[in-house]
Amino acid sequence: MTTEITRHHTGERMSQMVIHNGTIYLAGQVGNPGDSVADQTRTCIEKAEALLAEAGSDATRILQCTIWLADMADFAEMNAVWDAWVPKGHAPARACGEAKLATPDYRVELLITAAQG
């Protein structure tokens, strides 16, 4: 394993993905502003899957996920999409809380850490 840090899709403010010692750190993934919570959750998942695949990983290798909801009243709607997606037997450590997101049109944000390989 290398101690090198690699950054992917890096802009002025942040990188979409950072890899260090076989651990993948994703930036918070958001959906399309104005979409339903379910659709935003699906988009977050699709973006995360694409980044994980780029790093040689997948949903079975997710170690931890922090989910931010603009309103905890949307917890069940988000969970319906999440539960259908998480591979059986591979549920990561997870936390979910309510927070003001970057704009009022964002309803959900996923922050994922995963293992490579």
DSSP file (Angstrom, degrees, kcal/mol; ACC not computed):
  #  RESIDUE AA STRUCTURE BP1 BP2  ACC     N-H-->O    O-->H-N    N-H-->O    O-->H-N    TCO  KAPPA ALPHA  PHI   PSI    X-CA   Y-CA   Z-CA
    1    1 A M              0   0    0      0, 0.0     2,-0.3     0, 0.0     0, 0.0   0.000 360.0 360.0 360.0 142.8    0.0    0.0    0.0
    2    2 A T        -     0   0    0      2,-0.1    19,-0.7     1,-0.1    20,-0.1  -0.667 360.0-146.7 -99.1 153.2    1.2    3.5   -0.8
    3    3 A T        +     0   0    0     -2,-0.3    -1,-0.1    17,-0.1     2,-0.0   0.343  62.3 123.6 -95.7   5.5    1.1    6.5    1.4
    4    4 A E        -     0   0    0      1,-0.1    17,-0.6    16,-0.0     2,-0.5  -0.362  56.6-140.1 -65.2 144.5    0.6    8.7   -1.7
    5    5 A I  E     -A   20   0A   0     15,-0.1     2,-0.4    16,-0.1    15,-0.2  -0.940  18.1-168.5-106.5 125.0   -2.5   10.9   -1.7
    6    6 A T  E     -A   19   0A   0     13,-2.4    13,-2.7    -2,-0.5     2,-0.4  -0.947   4.1-159.5-116.7 138.0   -4.3   11.2   -5.0
    7    7 A R  E     -A   18   0A   0     -2,-0.4     2,-0.4    11,-0.2     3,-0.2  -0.933   6.7-162.9-116.7 137.3   -7.0   13.7   -5.8
    8    8 A H  E     +A   17   0A   0      9,-2.9     9,-1.5    -2,-0.4     8,-1.2  -0.938  67.6   7.3-124.5 142.6   -9.6   13.3   -8.5
    9    9 A H  E    S-     0   0A   0     -2,-0.4     7,-1.1     6,-0.2     2,-0.4   0.958  85.1-175.7  54.4  55.9  -11.8   15.8  -10.2
   10   10 A T  E     +A   15   0A   0     -3,-0.2     5,-0.3     5,-0.2    -1,-0.2  -0.691  11.1 171.3 -92.0 132.4  -10.2   18.6   -8.3
   11   11 A G        -     0   0    0      3,-2.8    -1,-0.0    -2,-0.4     0, 0.0  -0.469  52.9 -76.7-119.0-166.0  -11.4   22.2   -8.5
   12   12 A E  S    S+     0   0    0     -2,-0.2     3,-0.1     1,-0.2    -2,-0.0   0.875 127.8  29.1 -62.2 -38.9  -10.5   25.4   -6.7
   13   13 A R  S    S-     0   0    0      1,-0.2     2,-0.3     0, 0.0    -1,-0.2   0.817 125.6 -14.7 -97.1 -35.3  -12.5   24.5   -3.6
   14   14 A M        -     0   0    0     -5,-0.1    -3,-2.8    13,-0.0     2,-0.4  -0.976  53.6-111.7-162.2 167.9  -12.5   20.7   -3.4
   15   15 A S  E     -A   10   0A   0     -2,-0.3    -5,-0.2    -5,-0.3    -6,-0.2  -0.881  20.3-139.8-106.7 144.3  -11.8   17.3   -4.9
   16   16 A Q  E    S+     0   0A   0     -8,-1.2    11,-2.4    -7,-1.1     2,-0.3   0.770  89.9  15.8 -72.3 -24.3  -14.7   15.0   -5.7
   17   17 A M  E     -AB   8  26A   0     -9,-1.5    -9,-2.9     9,-0.2     2,-0.4  -0.983  61.0-171.5-152.7 137.1  -12.6   12.0   -4.5
   18   18 A V  E     -AB   7  25A   0      7,-2.3     7,-3.1    -2,-0.3     2,-0.4  -0.997   9.9-162.0-127.8 135.0   -9.4   11.6   -2.5
   19   19 A I  E     +AB   6  24A   0    -13,-2.7   -13,-2.4    -2,-0.4     2,-0.3  -0.969  16.3 162.8-121.3 131.6   -7.6    8.3   -2.1
   20   20 A H  E >   -AB   5  23A   0      3,-2.3     3,-2.0    -2,-0.4   -15,-0.1  -0.965  68.5 -12.6-148.6 128.1   -5.0    7.5    0.6
   21   21 A N  T 3  S-     0   0    0    -19,-0.7   -18,-0.1   -17,-0.6     3,-0.1   0.847 128.0 -51.5  51.0  40.7   -3.7    4.1    1.8
   22   22 A G  T 3  S+     0   0    0      1,-0.2    94,-2.8   -20,-0.1     2,-0.4   0.554 113.0 118.6  77.9   6.9   -6.5    2.2    0.0
   23   23 A T  E <   -BC  20 115A   0     -3,-2.0    -3,-2.3    92,-0.2     2,-0.5  -0.915  52.0-150.1-109.7 134.7   -9.3    4.3    1.5
   24   24 A I  E     -BC  19 114A   0     90,-3.8    90,-2.6    -2,-0.4     2,-0.5  -0.888   8.0-167.1-106.0 126.5  -11.5    6.4   -0.8
   25   25 A Y  E     -BC  18 113A   0     -7,-3.1    -7,-2.3    -2,-0.5     2,-0.3  -0.964   8.5-160.3-114.3 119.0  -13.0    9.6    0.5
   26   26 A L  E     -B   17   0A   0     86,-2.8    -9,-0.2    -2,-0.5    86,-0.2  -0.766  18.2-121.2 -98.3 144.2  -15.9   11.1   -1.5
   27   27 A A        -     0   0    0    -11,-2.4    85,-0.3    -2,-0.3     2,-0.1  -0.336  55.6 -70.9 -67.1 162.8  -17.0   14.7   -1.4
   28   28 A G        -     0   0    0     83,-0.1     2,-0.5    81,-0.1    83,-0.2  -0.386  53.5-144.6 -58.9 130.0  -20.6   15.2   -0.4
   29   29 A Q  E     -D  110   0A   0     81,-3.2    81,-2.2    -3,-0.1     2,-0.3  -0.860  19.5-175.2-103.1 131.6  -22.8   14.0   -3.3
   30   30 A V  E     -D  109   0A   0     -2,-0.5    79,-0.1    79,-0.2    17,-0.1  -0.817  15.9-129.9-122.4 162.1  -26.0   15.9   -4.0
   31   31 A G        -     0   0    0     77,-0.6     9,-0.1    -2,-0.3    -1,-0.1  -0.041  49.8 -57.3 -92.6-161.0  -28.9   15.4   -6.5
   32   32 A N    >   -     0   0    0      4,-0.1     3,-2.2     7,-0.1    -1,-0.1  -0.726  62.4-107.7 -85.5 125.4  -30.5   17.8   -8.9
   33   33 A P  T 3  S+     0   0    0      0, 0.0    73,-0.2     0, 0.0     3,-0.1  -0.223 103.2  20.0 -53.3 134.6  -32.0   20.9   -7.2
   34   34 A G  T 3  S+     0   0    0     71,-1.8    72,-0.1     1,-0.3     3,-0.1   0.191  93.5 123.3  91.8 -17.5  -35.7   20.8   -7.0
   35   35 A D  S <  S-     0   0    0     -3,-2.2    -1,-0.3    70,-0.2    72,-0.1  -0.270  72.3 -89.1 -68.9 163.8  -36.1   17.0   -7.5
   36   36 A S     >  -     0   0    0      1,-0.1     4,-2.8    -3,-0.1     5,-0.2  -0.213  38.3-106.5 -64.9 164.0  -37.9   14.9   -5.0
   37   37 A V  H  > S+     0   0    0      2,-0.2     4,-2.6     1,-0.2     5,-0.2   0.909 122.0  51.8 -59.6 -42.5  -36.0   13.4   -2.0
   38   38 A A  H  > S+     0   0    0      2,-0.2     4,-2.3     1,-0.2    -1,-0.2   0.935 112.3  44.6 -61.3 -46.6  -36.2   10.0   -3.6
   39   39 A D  H  > S+     0   0    0      2,-0.2     4,-2.3     1,-0.2    -2,-0.2   0.897 113.1  50.5 -67.2 -39.5  -34.8   11.2   -7.0
   40   40 A Q  H  X S+     0   0    0     -4,-2.8     4,-2.6     2,-0.2    -1,-0.2   0.901 110.2  50.9 -63.9 -39.0  -32.1   13.3   -5.3
   41   41 A T  H  X S+     0   0    0     -4,-2.6     4,-2.4    -5,-0.2    -2,-0.2   0.930 109.6  49.9 -63.1 -44.8  -31.1   10.2   -3.3
   42   42 A R  H  X S+     0   0    0     -4,-2.3     4,-2.6     1,-0.2    -2,-0.2   0.913 111.6  48.7 -58.8 -43.6  -30.9    8.1   -6.5
   43   43 A T  H  X S+     0   0    0     -4,-2.3     4,-2.5     2,-0.2     5,-0.2   0.913 109.7  51.6 -65.2 -42.6  -28.8   10.8   -8.1
   44   44 A C  H  X S+     0   0    0     -4,-2.6     4,-2.4     1,-0.2    -1,-0.2   0.929 112.1  47.4 -56.4 -46.1  -26.4   10.9   -5.1
   45   45 A I  H  X S+     0   0    0     -4,-2.4     4,-3.0     2,-0.2    -2,-0.2   0.914 110.6  51.1 -63.6 -45.0  -26.1    7.1   -5.2
   46   46 A E  H  X S+     0   0    0     -4,-2.6     4,-2.0     2,-0.2    -1,-0.2   0.911 111.8  47.4 -60.4 -42.9  -25.4    7.1   -9.0
   47   47 A K  H  X S+     0   0    0     -4,-2.5     4,-2.0     2,-0.2    -1,-0.2   0.920 113.3  48.2 -64.4 -43.6  -22.7    9.8   -8.6
   48   48 A A  H  X S+     0   0    0     -4,-2.4     4,-2.8    -5,-0.2     5,-0.2   0.917 109.9  52.4 -63.6 -43.2  -21.1    7.9   -5.7
   49   49 A E  H  X S+     0   0    0     -4,-3.0     4,-2.6     1,-0.2    -1,-0.2   0.903 108.8  50.7 -59.1 -42.2  -21.2    4.6   -7.7
   50   50 A A  H  X S+     0   0    0     -4,-2.0     4,-2.0     2,-0.2    -1,-0.2   0.912 112.5  45.7 -64.3 -43.1  -19.4    6.2  -10.6
   51   51 A L  H  X S+     0   0    0     -4,-2.0     4,-1.4     2,-0.2    -2,-0.2   0.917 112.9  50.1 -66.8 -42.6  -16.7    7.6   -8.4
   52   52 A L  H  <>S+     0   0    0     -4,-2.8     5,-2.8     1,-0.2     3,-0.3   0.917 110.1  50.8 -61.9 -42.6  -16.2    4.3   -6.6
   53   53 A A  H ><5S+     0   0    0     -4,-2.6     3,-1.6     1,-0.2    -1,-0.2   0.905 106.3  55.1 -61.1 -41.4  -16.0    2.4   -9.9
   54   54 A E  H 3<5S+     0   0    0     -4,-2.0    -1,-0.2     1,-0.3    -2,-0.2   0.839 109.8  47.5 -59.4 -32.8  -13.4    4.9  -11.1
   55   55 A A  T 3<5S-     0   0    0     -4,-1.4    62,-0.4    -3,-0.3    -1,-0.3   0.374 124.3-103.1 -90.4   3.5  -11.3    4.1   -7.9
   56   56 A G  T < 5S+     0   0    0     -3,-1.6    61,-1.0     1,-0.3    -3,-0.2   0.847  87.6 102.0  79.2  34.7  -11.8    0.3   -8.4
   57   57 A S      < -     0   0    0     -5,-2.8    -1,-0.3    60,-0.2     2,-0.3  -0.737  46.9-165.3-136.0-177.2  -14.4   -0.1   -5.7
   58   58 A D    >   -     0   0    0     57,-0.3     3,-2.0    -2,-0.2    57,-0.2  -0.917  47.2 -71.5-160.1-175.6  -18.2   -0.5   -5.4
   59   59 A A  G >  S+     0   0    0      1,-0.3     3,-1.1    -2,-0.3   -10,-0.0   0.743 121.7  64.4 -62.7 -24.8  -21.1   -0.4   -2.9
   60   60 A T  G 3  S+     0   0    0      1,-0.2    -1,-0.3    26,-0.1    26,-0.0   0.641 100.9  53.5 -72.6 -11.6  -20.0   -3.6   -1.1
   61   61 A R  G <  S+     0   0    0     -3,-2.0    54,-2.5    54,-0.1     2,-0.3   0.311  75.6 125.5-105.4   6.1  -16.8   -1.8   -0.1
   62   62 A I  E <   -E  114   0A   0     -3,-1.1    52,-0.3    52,-0.2     3,-0.1  -0.520  34.2-177.4 -69.9 128.0  -18.4    1.3    1.6
   63   63 A L  E     +     0   0A   0     50,-2.4    30,-2.2     1,-0.3     2,-0.3   0.841  63.8   1.1 -90.9 -41.7  -17.2    1.6    5.1
   64   64 A Q  E     -Ef 113  93A   0     49,-2.0    49,-2.4    28,-0.2     2,-0.4  -0.998  54.3-168.1-152.1 146.2  -19.2    4.6    6.3
   65   65 A C  E     -Ef 112  94A   0     28,-2.1    30,-2.0    -2,-0.3     2,-0.5  -0.988   4.8-163.6-138.7 130.3  -21.9    7.0    5.0
   66   66 A T  E     -Ef 111  95A   0     45,-2.7    45,-2.5    -2,-0.4     2,-0.5  -0.961  14.0-161.9-108.3 128.5  -23.1   10.2    6.6
   67   67 A I  E     -Ef 110  96A   0     28,-2.8    30,-2.4    -2,-0.5     2,-0.5  -0.943   3.7-162.1-115.5 127.7  -26.4   11.4    5.2
   68   68 A W  E     -Ef 109  97A   0     41,-2.9    41,-2.1    -2,-0.5     2,-0.4  -0.935   6.7-169.2-107.9 128.5  -27.6   15.0    5.6
   69   69 A L  E     -Ef 108  98A   0     28,-2.9    30,-2.3    -2,-0.5    39,-0.2  -0.929  24.9-142.2-113.7 140.9  -31.3   15.7    5.1
   70   70 A A  S    S+     0   0    0     37,-2.3     2,-0.3    -2,-0.4    38,-0.1   0.789  97.7  18.2 -67.7 -26.2  -32.7   19.2    4.9
   71   71 A D    >   -     0   0    0     36,-0.5     3,-2.5    26,-0.1    -1,-0.3  -0.943  67.4-145.0-148.8 121.5  -35.7   18.0    6.8
   72   72 A M  G >  S+     0   0    0     -2,-0.3     3,-1.8     1,-0.3     4,-0.3   0.647  95.7  79.6 -63.0 -12.9  -35.8   14.8    8.9
   73   73 A A  G 3  S+     0   0    0      1,-0.3     3,-0.3     2,-0.1    -1,-0.3   0.711  88.2  58.7 -63.3 -18.2  -39.5   14.5    7.8
   74   74 A D  G <> S+     0   0    0     -3,-2.5     4,-2.4     1,-0.2    -1,-0.3   0.340  74.6 104.4 -91.2   5.6  -37.9   13.1    4.5
   75   75 A F  H <> S+     0   0    0     -3,-1.8     4,-2.7     1,-0.2    -1,-0.2   0.901  79.8  46.3 -55.8 -48.6  -36.1   10.2    6.4
   76   76 A A  H  > S+     0   0    0     -3,-0.3     4,-1.9    -4,-0.3    -1,-0.2   0.896 112.3  50.5 -64.9 -41.0  -38.5    7.5    5.3
   77   77 A E  H  > S+     0   0    0     -4,-0.3     4,-1.1     2,-0.2    -1,-0.2   0.916 114.1  44.3 -64.3 -43.2  -38.5    8.6    1.6
   78   78 A M  H  X S+     0   0    0     -4,-2.4     4,-2.5     1,-0.2     3,-0.4   0.926 112.1  53.1 -65.1 -44.8  -34.7    8.6    1.6
   79   79 A N  H  X S+     0   0    0     -4,-2.7     4,-3.4    -5,-0.2     5,-0.3   0.823 100.1  61.6 -62.8 -32.3  -34.5    5.3    3.4
   80   80 A A  H  X S+     0   0    0     -4,-1.9     4,-1.2     2,-0.2    -1,-0.2   0.913 111.6  38.8 -60.3 -41.6  -36.8    3.6    0.9
   81   81 A V  H  X S+     0   0    0     -4,-1.1     4,-1.1    -3,-0.4    -2,-0.2   0.924 117.6  49.7 -72.9 -45.7  -34.2    4.4   -1.9
   82   82 A W  H >X S+     0   0    0     -4,-2.5     4,-2.6     1,-0.2     3,-0.9   0.939 109.9  50.2 -57.5 -50.6  -31.2    3.6    0.3
   83   83 A D  H 3< S+     0   0    0     -4,-3.4    -1,-0.2     1,-0.3    -2,-0.2   0.836 109.2  51.6 -62.2 -33.9  -32.6    0.3    1.5
   84   84 A A  H 3< S+     0   0    0     -4,-1.2    -1,-0.3    -5,-0.3    -2,-0.2   0.748 116.0  42.7 -72.2 -22.8  -33.3   -0.9   -2.0
   85   85 A W  H << S+     0   0    0     -4,-1.1    -2,-0.2    -3,-0.9    -1,-0.1   0.866  85.4  95.7 -92.5 -41.7  -29.7    0.0   -3.0
   86   86 A V  S  < S-     0   0    0     -4,-2.6     5,-0.1    -5,-0.1     2,-0.1  -0.304  82.9-114.2 -59.8 124.8  -27.5   -1.2   -0.2
   87   87 A P    >   -     0   0    0      0, 0.0     3,-2.5     0, 0.0    -1,-0.1  -0.379  39.0 -98.4 -62.1 132.7  -26.1   -4.7   -1.1
   88   88 A K  T 3  S+     0   0    0      1,-0.3   -28,-0.0     2,-0.1     0, 0.0  -0.249 109.4  14.3 -53.4 130.0  -27.5   -7.4    1.2
   89   89 A G  T 3  S+     0   0    0     -3,-0.1    -1,-0.3     1,-0.0    -3,-0.0   0.462 112.1  83.5  83.5   2.0  -25.0   -8.1    3.9
   90   90 A H    <   +     0   0    0     -3,-2.5   -28,-0.2     2,-0.0    -2,-0.1  -0.009  49.6 149.6-127.2  29.0  -22.9   -5.0    3.1
   91   91 A A        -     0   0    0     -5,-0.1     3,-0.1     1,-0.1     2,-0.1  -0.473  38.0-140.7 -65.4 128.4  -24.6   -2.3    5.1
   92   92 A P        -     0   0    0      0, 0.0   -28,-0.2     0, 0.0     2,-0.2  -0.307  30.1 -82.6 -80.8 169.6  -22.0    0.3    6.1
   93   93 A A  E     -f   64   0A   0    -30,-2.2   -28,-2.1   -31,-0.1     2,-0.3  -0.545  64.1-172.8 -62.9 140.4  -21.7    2.2    9.3
   94   94 A R  E     -f   65   0A   0    -30,-0.2     2,-0.3    -2,-0.2   -28,-0.2  -0.996  26.7-175.4-147.6 146.3  -24.1    5.1    8.9
   95   95 A A  E     -f   66   0A   0    -30,-2.0   -28,-2.8    -2,-0.3     2,-0.4  -0.978   8.2-167.1-134.4 150.3  -25.4    8.3   10.4
   96   96 A C  E     +f   67   0A   0     -2,-0.3     2,-0.3   -30,-0.2   -28,-0.2  -0.995  15.5 159.3-140.4 132.7  -28.2   10.6    9.3
   97   97 A G  E     -f   68   0A   0    -30,-2.4   -28,-2.9    -2,-0.4     2,-0.4  -0.914  38.7-101.7-145.1 171.9  -28.9   14.1   10.5
   98   98 A E  E     +f   69   0A   0     -2,-0.3     2,-0.3   -30,-0.2   -28,-0.2  -0.814  46.2 154.0 -99.8 137.0  -30.7   17.2    9.6
   99   99 A A        -     0   0    0    -30,-2.3     2,-0.5    -2,-0.4    -2,-0.0  -0.990  49.8-100.8-155.9 152.9  -28.7   20.2    8.3
  100  100 A K        -     0   0    0     -2,-0.3     2,-0.1     2,-0.0   -30,-0.1  -0.699  47.4-150.5 -73.1 125.4  -29.1   23.3    6.1
  101  101 A L        -     0   0    0     -2,-0.5     4,-0.0     5,-0.3   -32,-0.0  -0.327  33.8 -81.1 -93.9-179.9  -27.6   22.3    2.8
  102  102 A A  S    S+     0   0    0     -2,-0.1    -2,-0.0     1,-0.1    -1,-0.0   0.822 113.9   7.4 -55.2 -38.3  -25.9   24.5    0.2
  103  103 A T  S >  S-     0   0    0      1,-0.0     3,-1.6     3,-0.0    -2,-0.2  -0.966  77.9-113.3-138.7 157.2  -29.2   25.7   -1.2
  104  104 A P  T 3  S+     0   0    0      0, 0.0    -2,-0.1     0, 0.0   -70,-0.1   0.706 113.1  66.6 -63.1 -17.9  -32.8   25.2   -0.2
  105  105 A D  T 3  S+     0   0    0    -72,-0.1   -71,-1.8     2,-0.0     2,-0.5   0.649  82.7  85.9 -79.6 -14.6  -33.4   23.1   -3.3
  106  106 A Y    <   +     0   0    0     -3,-1.6    -5,-0.3   -73,-0.2     3,-0.1  -0.765  50.1 172.6 -85.5 130.0  -31.0   20.4   -2.1
  107  107 A R        +     0   0    0     -2,-0.5   -37,-2.3     1,-0.3   -36,-0.5   0.632  62.2  23.8-109.6 -21.5  -32.9   17.9    0.1
  108  108 A V  E     - E   0  69A   0    -39,-0.2   -77,-0.6   -38,-0.1     2,-0.3  -0.998  54.3-173.3-149.3 146.0  -30.2   15.2    0.7
  109  109 A E  E     -DE  30  68A   0    -41,-2.1   -41,-2.9    -2,-0.3     2,-0.4  -0.990  11.0-154.5-142.0 133.4  -26.4   14.9    0.6
  110  110 A L  E     -DE  29  67A   0    -81,-2.2   -81,-3.2    -2,-0.3     2,-0.5  -0.916   4.5-168.3-110.9 134.2  -24.3   11.7    1.0
  111  111 A L  E     - E   0  66A   0    -45,-2.5   -45,-2.7    -2,-0.4     2,-0.4  -0.978  18.6-171.7-121.9 114.5  -20.8   11.6    2.3
  112  112 A I  E     - E   0  65A   0     -2,-0.5   -86,-2.8   -85,-0.3     2,-0.4  -0.873  20.7-171.5-120.4 139.9  -19.1    8.3    1.7
  113  113 A T  E     +CE  25  64A   0    -49,-2.4   -50,-2.4    -2,-0.4   -49,-2.0  -0.995  23.6 169.0-121.9 132.9  -15.8    6.6    2.8
  114  114 A A  E     -CE  24  62A   0    -90,-2.6   -90,-3.8    -2,-0.4     2,-0.3  -0.907  32.7-112.4-141.0 165.7  -15.0    3.3    1.1
  115  115 A A  E     -C   23   0A   0    -54,-2.5   -57,-0.3    -2,-0.3   -92,-0.2  -0.773  31.0-125.8 -97.4 145.1  -12.1    0.8    0.7
  116  116 A Q              0   0    0    -94,-2.8   -59,-0.2    -2,-0.3   -60,-0.1  -0.338 360.0 360.0 -76.2 167.7  -10.4    0.2   -2.6
  117  117 A G              0   0    0    -61,-1.0   -60,-0.2   -62,-0.4    -1,-0.2   0.444 360.0 360.0  98.5 360.0  -10.2   -3.3   -4.1
